[in-house]
Amino acid sequence: MPTSHESLMKTFQSNSNKIDGEISLYKGILTLQTIVQCSVKVKKAFPDLPAEFFEVFQEMIKSEAFTDERLMDAVDNVIKTCIYPKPTIAQFISFDKRIKVHKYPEIVKMVEDGDPNAFDRYKRIKFDNLPEAVWVHVNDIAKYNIKST
């Protein structure tokens, strides 16, 4: 029988193990502690937000498979960039750091279509949460310090 802590962790775990041309750089889990800390931070920054905002906010970040790091970055980003008196939930949930990824046949097709340097511009990377290795542009690898697992 799982403990309540194990159940909570399972509830908030990210489901991002699907390859659809783009992946989020955020990996990990969403914990109740981070949800509470970030909600408090948002409330301090925007004291006029009603309690109902936070109910929907918390539901949405869970359903969008947020991780602790992504939530903290999203909150900081909205606090820094919100130009209206009150932020919208969309401003928080739309925040993500994503990179384009390709499967091996796509890189082969680039070569076949006349790009002989495709294998120089893309490198094979294995992410723990993906079922297979993907090919990532060397600029993204350098920019985000991506390491293969």
C-alpha positions as CSV (number, residue, x, y, z in Angstrom):
1,M,0.0,0.0,0.0
2,P,1.6,3.3,-1.0
3,T,2.0,6.0,1.6
4,S,0.2,9.3,1.2
5,H,3.5,10.9,0.1
6,E,4.0,8.3,-2.6
7,S,0.5,8.8,-3.8
8,L,1.0,12.5,-3.9
9,M,4.2,12.2,-5.9
10,K,2.6,9.8,-8.4
11,T,-0.4,12.3,-8.8
12,F,1.9,15.1,-9.7
13,Q,4.4,13.2,-11.9
14,S,5.0,14.5,-15.5
15,N,3.5,12.4,-18.3
16,S,5.9,13.9,-20.9
17,N,7.2,10.7,-22.4
18,K,5.7,11.2,-25.9
19,I,7.7,12.3,-28.9
20,D,5.8,14.6,-31.1
21,G,8.4,16.8,-32.7
22,E,9.0,19.0,-29.7
23,I,9.8,18.2,-26.1
24,S,9.9,20.3,-22.9
25,L,13.3,20.7,-21.3
26,Y,11.6,20.4,-17.9
27,K,11.7,16.9,-16.4
28,G,10.6,15.8,-13.0
29,I,7.7,16.0,-10.7
30,L,5.4,18.6,-9.3
31,T,5.2,18.6,-5.5
32,L,2.6,20.0,-3.2
33,Q,5.2,22.0,-1.4
34,T,6.2,23.8,-4.6
35,I,2.6,24.4,-5.5
36,V,2.0,26.0,-2.2
37,Q,5.2,28.1,-2.3
38,C,4.5,29.4,-5.8
39,S,0.8,30.1,-5.0
40,V,2.0,32.2,-2.0
41,K,4.5,34.0,-4.1
42,V,1.9,34.8,-6.8
43,K,-0.5,36.0,-4.0
44,K,2.1,38.3,-2.6
45,A,2.9,39.7,-6.1
46,F,-0.7,40.1,-7.1
47,P,-2.7,40.5,-3.8
48,D,-6.0,41.3,-5.6
49,L,-6.3,37.9,-7.1
50,P,-9.4,36.0,-5.7
51,A,-9.2,32.6,-4.1
52,E,-11.0,31.1,-7.1
53,F,-8.1,32.0,-9.3
54,F,-5.8,29.8,-7.3
55,E,-8.2,26.9,-7.4
56,V,-8.2,27.0,-11.2
57,F,-4.5,27.8,-11.3
58,Q,-3.6,24.7,-9.3
59,E,-5.9,22.4,-11.3
60,M,-4.4,23.7,-14.6
61,I,-0.7,23.3,-13.6
62,K,-1.5,19.7,-12.6
63,S,-3.3,18.9,-15.8
64,E,-0.6,20.5,-17.9
65,A,2.0,18.2,-16.3
66,F,4.1,20.9,-14.8
67,T,7.3,20.1,-12.9
68,D,8.6,22.0,-9.8
69,E,11.2,23.7,-11.9
70,R,8.8,24.8,-14.7
71,L,6.3,26.1,-12.2
72,M,8.9,28.2,-10.3
73,D,10.3,29.5,-13.7
74,A,6.8,30.3,-14.9
75,V,5.9,32.2,-11.7
76,D,9.1,34.2,-11.8
77,N,8.6,35.0,-15.5
78,V,5.0,36.2,-15.0
79,I,6.0,38.3,-12.0
80,K,8.8,39.9,-14.1
81,T,6.8,40.4,-17.3
82,C,3.1,40.9,-16.4
83,I,2.1,44.4,-17.7
84,Y,-1.5,44.3,-16.6
85,P,-2.7,44.7,-13.0
86,K,-3.5,41.0,-12.8
87,P,-2.0,38.0,-14.6
88,T,-4.1,35.4,-16.4
89,I,-3.7,31.7,-15.8
90,A,-2.7,31.4,-19.5
91,Q,0.4,33.5,-18.8
92,F,1.6,30.9,-16.3
93,I,0.6,27.7,-18.2
94,S,2.0,28.8,-21.6
95,F,5.5,29.2,-20.1
96,D,7.8,26.4,-21.2
97,K,11.2,25.8,-22.6
98,R,10.8,23.5,-25.6
99,I,13.2,22.1,-28.2
100,K,12.5,20.5,-31.6
101,V,13.5,16.9,-31.8
102,H,13.7,14.5,-34.7
103,K,13.6,10.7,-35.1
104,Y,16.4,9.0,-37.0
105,P,14.4,8.5,-40.2
106,E,13.8,12.3,-40.4
107,I,17.5,13.0,-40.3
108,V,18.1,10.4,-43.0
109,K,15.3,12.1,-45.1
110,M,17.1,15.4,-44.7
111,V,20.3,13.8,-46.2
112,E,18.2,12.2,-49.0
113,D,16.6,15.6,-49.7
114,G,20.0,17.2,-50.4
115,D,21.3,18.1,-46.9
116,P,24.6,16.1,-46.6
117,N,25.4,17.9,-43.3
118,A,22.3,16.9,-41.4
119,F,24.2,14.4,-39.2
120,D,26.7,17.1,-38.4
121,R,24.0,19.6,-37.3
122,Y,22.0,17.1,-35.3
123,K,23.3,14.8,-32.6
124,R,21.7,11.7,-31.0
125,I,20.5,12.3,-27.5
126,K,18.8,9.8,-25.1
127,F,16.5,11.3,-22.5
128,D,15.4,9.2,-19.6
129,N,11.7,10.0,-20.0
130,L,11.5,9.2,-23.7
131,P,11.2,5.6,-25.1
132,E,13.8,6.1,-27.8
133,A,16.8,8.4,-28.6
134,V,16.1,11.5,-30.6
135,W,18.1,13.9,-32.7
136,V,18.6,17.4,-31.4
137,H,20.2,20.4,-33.2
138,V,23.7,21.1,-31.9
139,N,22.8,24.7,-31.2
140,D,20.1,23.6,-28.8
141,I,22.5,21.1,-27.2
142,A,25.0,23.9,-26.5
143,K,22.4,26.5,-25.5
144,Y,20.6,24.3,-22.9
145,N,23.7,22.2,-22.0
146,I,21.8,19.0,-22.9
147,K,23.5,15.8,-21.9
148,S,22.5,12.3,-23.1
149,T,21.5,9.9,-20.4
